[in-house]
Amino acid sequence: MTDRRGLKPYDVEVAVAAGRDETWEAVTQPAVLHQWFGWDYDGLDAEIRQIFVDQAALLAPERMGWADGSYLEVSGDDERSTVRVIRDGAGPAGPDRYDAIEEGWRAFLIQLRFLFERRPVGRRRTLYLTGETTGRQALALAEGAEWQRFGPRVAWTVDGAGLLVVVAGRLPLDDRDAGRMEVTVSTYGLDDVAFESLREEWTKRWAPAAERAEVITAADAAPDN
């Protein structure tokens, strides 16, 4: 059993433009999870199955839970719904303490909301950028974009090409110090030529902005954290 004494509690939720049944399918069916969860690397299939099939337990209608005491629930009606992820814990709470799982849910639920709001056509493919930089430099990647914040460490925008860009930092994005940053660019329906062109474009943006810069796609292993 997971020791919950030191775990940070969190409560993350988003409203999505889809009914309760469609949203529940999106958080339980691997084919739909691929359209929003995480970012592409060579182990994503196994990760989705492990989290949402092998380790998840159905606790109630439209609620699943995990061994650390966290759970995901979907509520709403036939038109709109809310996805909420909660973990109770006895550890220190508040925005000053970084928790990788909490911030991961913030980033991923933004991607789920985008999927339902924009209804993009085609298979999702991502660019996952990692490196050491400041929040200011990471947010400058999408020039002229209007960024929305989701807590102090996560921000998102839709760039001029219609791509969802989510920035997540180990440090708050307003911090002047450099820290690990993760940028996920979600594309839909691109063929191999267009996707490779986009990868080259974002690599040119990212390389001078971050130390130890990497760009990960579906063929690559997960980067070292």
DRENLUMKOL-297092 format. One record per residue (C-alpha): residue in one letter; x, y, z. Coordinates in Angstrom, 3 decimals. Layout:
// DRENLUMKOL-297092
<code: a east: X north: Y up: Z>
...
//
This chain:
// DRENLUMKOL-297092
<code: m east: 0.000 north: 0.000 up: 0.000>
<code: t east: 1.235 north: 3.502 up: -0.814>
<code: d east: 2.365 north: 5.574 up: 2.172>
<code: r east: 0.334 north: 8.779 up: 1.888>
<code: r east: 1.807 north: 10.631 up: 4.858>
<code: g east: 4.173 north: 12.813 up: 2.847>
<code: l east: 2.023 north: 13.230 up: -0.248>
<code: k east: 0.970 north: 16.694 up: -1.313>
<code: p east: -2.816 north: 17.021 up: -1.605>
<code: y east: -4.190 north: 18.546 up: -4.783>
<code: d east: -7.469 north: 19.267 up: -6.528>
<code: v east: -7.303 north: 19.989 up: -10.268>
<code: e east: -10.323 north: 20.395 up: -12.509>
<code: v east: -11.333 north: 21.615 up: -15.963>
<code: a east: -14.662 north: 22.123 up: -17.677>
<code: v east: -14.930 north: 20.578 up: -21.133>
<code: a east: -17.300 north: 21.046 up: -24.060>
<code: a east: -18.553 north: 17.465 up: -24.111>
<code: g east: -21.195 north: 15.467 up: -22.317>
<code: r east: -20.466 north: 13.235 up: -19.367>
<code: d east: -20.551 north: 9.964 up: -21.324>
<code: e east: -18.247 north: 11.176 up: -24.089>
<code: t east: -15.824 north: 12.592 up: -21.532>
<code: w east: -15.773 north: 9.356 up: -19.522>
<code: e east: -14.892 north: 7.493 up: -22.704>
<code: a east: -12.034 north: 9.943 up: -23.291>
<code: v east: -10.479 north: 9.169 up: -19.903>
<code: t east: -10.905 north: 5.390 up: -20.065>
<code: q east: -10.400 north: 4.257 up: -23.678>
<code: p east: -6.756 north: 4.007 up: -24.832>
<code: a east: -7.530 north: 5.048 up: -28.405>
<code: v east: -9.055 north: 8.321 up: -27.212>
<code: l east: -6.472 north: 8.820 up: -24.454>
<code: h east: -3.824 north: 8.938 up: -27.195>
<code: q east: -5.520 north: 12.050 up: -28.534>
<code: w east: -4.820 north: 14.101 up: -25.407>
<code: f east: -2.884 north: 12.358 up: -22.652>
<code: g east: 0.814 north: 12.976 up: -22.156>
<code: w east: 3.230 north: 13.374 up: -25.041>
<code: d east: 4.623 north: 11.037 up: -27.648>
<code: y east: 7.595 north: 8.790 up: -26.873>
<code: d east: 8.304 north: 5.123 up: -27.470>
<code: g east: 6.622 north: 4.019 up: -24.228>
<code: l east: 3.363 north: 5.980 up: -24.370>
<code: d east: 1.197 north: 2.961 up: -25.262>
<code: a east: 2.465 north: 1.052 up: -22.231>
<code: e east: 2.117 north: 4.087 up: -19.947>
<code: i east: -1.519 north: 4.647 up: -20.885>
<code: r east: -2.349 north: 0.985 up: -20.347>
<code: q east: -0.548 north: 0.897 up: -17.012>
<code: i east: -2.238 north: 4.015 up: -15.607>
<code: f east: -5.755 north: 3.736 up: -16.990>
<code: v east: -6.233 north: -0.022 up: -17.442>
<code: d east: -3.918 north: -2.016 up: -15.176>
<code: q east: -3.675 north: 0.284 up: -12.140>
<code: a east: -6.988 north: 2.151 up: -12.174>
<code: a east: -9.885 north: 0.850 up: -10.097>
<code: l east: -13.515 north: 1.764 up: -10.775>
<code: l east: -14.752 north: 3.346 up: -7.547>
<code: a east: -18.184 north: 4.529 up: -8.695>
<code: p east: -19.894 north: 5.437 up: -11.943>
<code: e east: -17.614 north: 7.953 up: -13.702>
<code: r east: -14.946 north: 7.715 up: -10.975>
<code: m east: -11.646 north: 5.799 up: -11.035>
<code: g east: -8.899 north: 5.731 up: -8.423>
<code: w east: -5.288 north: 4.725 up: -7.830>
<code: a east: -3.182 north: 3.265 up: -5.028>
<code: d east: -1.928 north: 6.639 up: -3.783>
<code: g east: -5.495 north: 7.628 up: -2.880>
<code: s east: -5.992 north: 9.905 up: -5.875>
<code: y east: -9.050 north: 9.648 up: -8.054>
<code: l east: -10.501 north: 11.102 up: -11.244>
<code: e east: -14.185 north: 11.820 up: -11.613>
<code: v east: -16.403 north: 13.126 up: -14.385>
<code: s east: -19.607 north: 15.034 up: -13.649>
<code: g east: -22.024 north: 16.994 up: -15.782>
<code: d east: -24.846 north: 16.469 up: -18.245>
<code: d east: -25.338 north: 15.612 up: -21.900>
<code: e east: -23.805 north: 18.890 up: -23.114>
<code: r east: -20.916 north: 19.802 up: -20.811>
<code: s east: -18.911 north: 18.146 up: -18.080>
<code: t east: -16.183 north: 18.684 up: -15.532>
<code: v east: -13.131 north: 16.481 up: -15.045>
<code: r east: -11.671 north: 16.628 up: -11.572>
<code: v east: -8.561 north: 14.898 up: -10.224>
<code: i east: -8.128 north: 14.855 up: -6.442>
<code: r east: -5.545 north: 13.470 up: -4.060>
<code: d east: -5.818 north: 13.695 up: -0.300>
<code: g east: -2.510 north: 13.784 up: 1.500>
<code: a east: -0.997 north: 14.752 up: 4.835>
<code: g east: 2.034 north: 16.488 up: 3.324>
<code: p east: 2.498 north: 20.238 up: 2.895>
<code: a east: 0.021 north: 21.796 up: 0.481>
<code: g east: -0.006 north: 25.049 up: -1.453>
<code: p east: 1.569 north: 26.375 up: -4.646>
<code: d east: 5.125 north: 26.616 up: -3.297>
<code: r east: 5.614 north: 22.846 up: -3.254>
<code: y east: 6.186 north: 21.208 up: -6.628>
<code: d east: 4.470 north: 17.894 up: -7.299>
<code: a east: 5.109 north: 16.238 up: -10.652>
<code: i east: 1.812 north: 14.355 up: -10.766>
<code: e east: -0.255 north: 17.425 up: -9.930>
<code: e east: 1.452 north: 19.546 up: -12.578>
<code: g east: 1.178 north: 16.710 up: -15.066>
<code: w east: -2.581 north: 16.624 up: -14.599>
<code: r east: -2.772 north: 20.385 up: -15.105>
<code: a east: -0.963 north: 20.115 up: -18.433>
<code: f east: -2.825 north: 17.023 up: -19.624>
<code: l east: -6.301 north: 18.287 up: -18.739>
<code: i east: -5.628 north: 21.401 up: -20.795>
<code: q east: -4.931 north: 19.046 up: -23.695>
<code: l east: -8.209 north: 17.214 up: -23.049>
<code: r east: -10.144 north: 20.482 up: -23.008>
<code: f east: -8.531 north: 21.523 up: -26.303>
<code: l east: -9.559 north: 18.213 up: -27.883>
<code: f east: -13.217 north: 18.845 up: -27.109>
<code: e east: -13.273 north: 22.584 up: -27.755>
<code: r east: -11.476 north: 22.505 up: -31.120>
<code: r east: -12.406 north: 18.975 up: -32.252>
<code: p east: -9.227 north: 18.636 up: -34.359>
<code: v east: -9.253 north: 16.064 up: -37.142>
<code: g east: -6.643 north: 13.337 up: -37.487>
<code: r east: -4.150 north: 11.515 up: -35.316>
<code: r east: -2.414 north: 13.503 up: -32.611>
<code: r east: 1.376 north: 13.767 up: -32.829>
<code: t east: 3.420 north: 15.808 up: -30.400>
<code: l east: 6.734 north: 17.534 up: -29.998>
<code: y east: 7.995 north: 17.371 up: -26.415>
<code: l east: 10.701 north: 19.904 up: -25.654>
<code: t east: 12.783 north: 19.661 up: -22.478>
<code: g east: 15.681 north: 21.681 up: -21.129>
<code: e east: 16.828 north: 24.222 up: -18.573>
<code: t east: 15.554 north: 27.763 up: -19.079>
<code: t east: 13.373 north: 30.441 up: -17.521>
<code: g east: 9.648 north: 30.690 up: -17.824>
<code: r east: 10.010 north: 33.972 up: -19.690>
<code: q east: 12.184 north: 32.348 up: -22.342>
<code: a east: 9.871 north: 29.360 up: -22.676>
<code: l east: 6.830 north: 31.581 up: -23.139>
<code: a east: 8.683 north: 33.538 up: -25.831>
<code: l east: 8.694 north: 30.430 up: -28.055>
<code: a east: 5.235 north: 31.306 up: -29.364>
<code: e east: 5.835 north: 34.888 up: -30.387>
<code: g east: 2.867 north: 37.220 up: -29.917>
<code: a east: 0.751 north: 34.508 up: -28.299>
<code: e east: -1.745 north: 35.200 up: -25.549>
<code: w east: -0.862 north: 32.810 up: -22.735>
<code: q east: -3.351 north: 31.507 up: -20.198>
<code: r east: -2.145 north: 30.326 up: -16.790>
<code: f east: -3.262 north: 27.202 up: -14.955>
<code: g east: -1.514 north: 27.599 up: -11.625>
<code: p east: 1.928 north: 29.174 up: -11.194>
<code: r east: 3.854 north: 26.517 up: -13.167>
<code: v east: 1.683 north: 25.783 up: -16.207>
<code: a east: 0.602 north: 27.981 up: -19.112>
<code: w east: -0.951 north: 27.298 up: -22.491>
<code: t east: -1.756 north: 29.002 up: -25.752>
<code: v east: -2.949 north: 28.235 up: -29.265>
<code: d east: -0.408 north: 29.640 up: -31.704>
<code: g east: -1.004 north: 31.207 up: -35.084>
<code: a east: -0.930 north: 27.809 up: -36.768>
<code: g east: -3.661 north: 26.488 up: -34.474>
<code: l east: -1.289 north: 24.285 up: -32.463>
<code: l east: -1.812 north: 23.834 up: -28.737>
<code: v east: 1.370 north: 24.722 up: -26.835>
<code: v east: 1.592 north: 23.847 up: -23.125>
<code: v east: 4.537 north: 24.993 up: -20.991>
<code: a east: 5.192 north: 23.382 up: -17.592>
<code: g east: 8.052 north: 24.288 up: -15.253>
<code: r east: 9.568 north: 22.817 up: -12.126>
<code: l east: 9.829 north: 26.416 up: -10.907>
<code: p east: 7.012 north: 28.963 up: -11.167>
<code: l east: 7.013 north: 30.507 up: -14.625>
<code: d east: 7.534 north: 33.992 up: -13.154>
<code: d east: 10.692 north: 32.896 up: -11.342>
<code: r east: 13.832 north: 34.610 up: -12.614>
<code: d east: 15.970 north: 31.504 up: -12.126>
<code: a east: 16.333 north: 28.891 up: -14.820>
<code: g east: 14.883 north: 25.466 up: -14.141>
<code: r east: 13.634 north: 22.434 up: -15.997>
<code: m east: 10.949 north: 23.320 up: -18.520>
<code: e east: 8.748 north: 20.999 up: -20.543>
<code: v east: 6.902 north: 22.210 up: -23.633>
<code: t east: 4.325 north: 20.039 up: -25.388>
<code: v east: 3.207 north: 21.009 up: -28.881>
<code: s east: 0.131 north: 19.071 up: -30.022>
<code: t east: -0.557 north: 18.600 up: -33.727>
<code: y east: -3.353 north: 16.716 up: -35.458>
<code: g east: -3.575 north: 15.184 up: -38.896>
<code: l east: -0.090 north: 16.074 up: -40.136>
<code: d east: 1.626 north: 13.813 up: -42.625>
<code: d east: 5.260 north: 12.804 up: -42.128>
<code: v east: 6.657 north: 15.603 up: -44.282>
<code: a east: 4.694 north: 18.344 up: -42.526>
<code: f east: 5.482 north: 16.922 up: -39.098>
<code: e east: 9.213 north: 16.717 up: -39.818>
<code: s east: 9.190 north: 20.312 up: -41.048>
<code: l east: 7.489 north: 21.380 up: -37.826>
<code: r east: 10.001 north: 19.434 up: -35.733>
<code: e east: 12.882 north: 21.213 up: -37.448>
<code: e east: 11.228 north: 24.588 up: -36.918>
<code: w east: 10.665 north: 24.051 up: -33.194>
<code: t east: 14.132 north: 22.574 up: -32.716>
<code: k east: 15.613 north: 25.783 up: -34.126>
<code: r east: 13.537 north: 27.826 up: -31.680>
<code: w east: 14.269 north: 25.646 up: -28.656>
<code: a east: 18.008 north: 24.958 up: -29.031>
<code: p east: 19.183 north: 28.526 up: -28.339>
<code: a east: 16.589 north: 29.072 up: -25.595>
<code: a east: 17.484 north: 26.198 up: -23.254>
<code: e east: 20.501 north: 24.352 up: -21.937>
<code: r east: 20.504 north: 20.587 up: -22.528>
<code: a east: 17.684 north: 21.123 up: -25.015>
<code: e east: 15.967 north: 18.008 up: -26.365>
<code: v east: 13.041 north: 17.472 up: -28.720>
<code: i east: 11.260 north: 14.146 up: -28.213>
<code: t east: 8.861 north: 12.478 up: -30.679>
<code: a east: 7.169 north: 9.090 up: -30.843>
<code: a east: 10.322 north: 7.278 up: -31.965>
<code: d east: 12.409 north: 8.462 up: -29.003>
<code: a east: 12.875 north: 7.175 up: -25.478>
<code: a east: 11.661 north: 9.303 up: -22.589>
<code: p east: 14.226 north: 11.917 up: -21.500>
<code: d east: 15.949 north: 11.686 up: -18.145>
<code: n east: 14.138 north: 13.781 up: -15.544>
//
